Amino acid sequence: MASLVVACQIAGAVALLLFGIGLVREGLGQALGLRLQVVLGLGTRTGPRAFLSGLVATLGLQSSTATALMASGFVERGMIRPRMAQVALLGANVGTALTAWAIASGLEALAPVLLLSGYVLIRRAGVVWAGVGRALVGVGLMLLSLALLGQATQPLRTAPELAAFLGLLDAAWPVALVFSAAIAALCASSLAAVLLVASLAVPPGLAVVLVLGANLGGALPAVLATAGAGAEARRLTWGNLAVRAAGCAVALPLAGPLGAALAGLPSGGSLAVEAHLAFNLGLAAVIWPALGPVAAAVARAIPADPARADDRPRWLDEDALQTPALALAGAGREALAIGDTVERMLIQTRTAFLSDDAAPLAEVTELETRIDRRQQEVKAYLTRLGRDAGEAERRRTIAILDYVINLEHIGDIIDKGLAPELRKKIGLGLRFSDEGREELDRMFLISLETLKMAQSVFLQGDRDLARRLMELKVDIRKLERQSAQRHLIRLREGQETSLDSSSLHLDILRDLKRITAHMVAVAHPILDQEGLLTESRLRQG
């Protein structure tokens, strides 16, 4: 009976730890989600910046898996080079280790302060600060869970059964590694597995082995999550797993000396946490120069996706027209496919912007023609919808029509605005200042992430997500105004590159702002139906 109580206490403490990690990720995603994605997108032009961006994103998201999934999405859309994404994941692994080190640094006394502060922010603050509040509550719960975990495992430290089990694992390190990897995979968190090991009285060598297993198992959730994704995304997550597996294969025979060396350090910290940090720092240092061959080997193992013709509508089934729910579901999926094509146009435009090469723009006009044709087909299809459609179906029909029209407008802005502007820049050999180039690239990334959010709002009809999308519009307007003001300051300072490209800089800013405005429009009917929109933005009184 006593062993069952201890097992329940440990399971409850681990559950609280995972819940706290989830709250931190959810809260910072609410407060800084788009900014973290922009950090990851902007920070992958060079190896050191990619490493740092992966580290920062993971410190914010509290999950190297979340960073891996975000990076795989960027790679699949051609926004990050695969090798730079692998470097970012090395930084993400170090970010997880730093999180474990910070959490295990004896800060449990701060838990009540963090919980109280977070609760106040959630109840009293706006959306961003409420997200920060949720993150603070999450950190507080993580610290509290460590205290509970320490109390729950206290009886086990002198239990002969645990000593016998650890002895078996210590005699079979490969089994111990697989056992720890399974725990990390089941928890979907290497952080939780490492902190669990840190709470137990484990021999130094075995502790290192269990930490290696936690690192290996921590890469599996991202592999499983991208199983149905494109080849580029799967190559990234499998490459990350291969890198960790290679590191474990090299470090496993050395676990004994490594454990003894870490145990002899005067730091007084948790050996498991220090082993976690040392392994990931060492792995990053050793594997970084060899990422090219690793990426090439993974590319050979995972062939590229076959080319797929996207020219014709796939979801507009004539037989479904007499069943409005089915017809609307198909039209909605077709609208999402049009959104994917718009995303491709934006990505190709950004590629031309970054590379000073007009070749990617050749696809833009073709894609715009495809969007025009497909949105006309969606509109024609919906006009043939059966007459027995109810009020809810009519509202959904209007929402789909509005969305595809806005997507068509975005395509026009890209094809007739951004693309000619970039052709002019490339043809005349104009250059933006470094600051101006980074500001415009930030707007490109925000536009792409806004489109992803708009697609989610259109698909789910979620009110909270629609509200966040509307609030994002305000942030974008501020960012556009600040960028224009900084550009004018550079003009006054007489920067030659800013003088030559001034009109282009402002035109691109304006067009990207117009694009995001069309994307945000998808939130209007949802918020209007909830009575959350006003007729005018004018201040009353």
Protein Blocks (a to p, Z undefined) as FASTA:
>chain_A
ZZmmmmmmmmmmmmmmmmmmmmmmmmmmmmmmmmmmmmmmmmmmbmklmmmmmmmmmmmn
opaklmmmmmmmmmmnopacfklmmmmmmmmmmmmmmmmmmmmnopmmmmmmmmmmmmmm
mmmmcfklmmmmmmmmmmmmmmmmmmmmmmmmmmmmmgmklmmmmmmmmmmmmlmmmmmm
mmmmmnopaklmmmmmmmpccdfklmmmmmmmmmmmmmmmmmmmmmmmcfklmmmmmmmm
mmmmmmmmmmmmmmmmmmmmmmmpcnlpafklmmmmmmmmmmmmmmmmmmmmmmmmmmmm
mccdddddfkbcfklcfklmmmmklmmmmmmmmmmmmmmmmmmmmmmmmmmmmnopaklm
mmmmmmmmmmmmmmmmmmmmmmmgcfkbcfklmmmmmmmmmmmmmmmmmmmmmmmmmmmm
mmmmmmnopacdfklmmmmmmmmmmmmmmmmmmmmmmmnopaklmmmmmmmmmmmmmmmm
mmmmmmmmmmmnopaklmmmmmmmmmmmmmmmmmmmmmmmmmmmmmmmnopacfbfcdgZ
Z
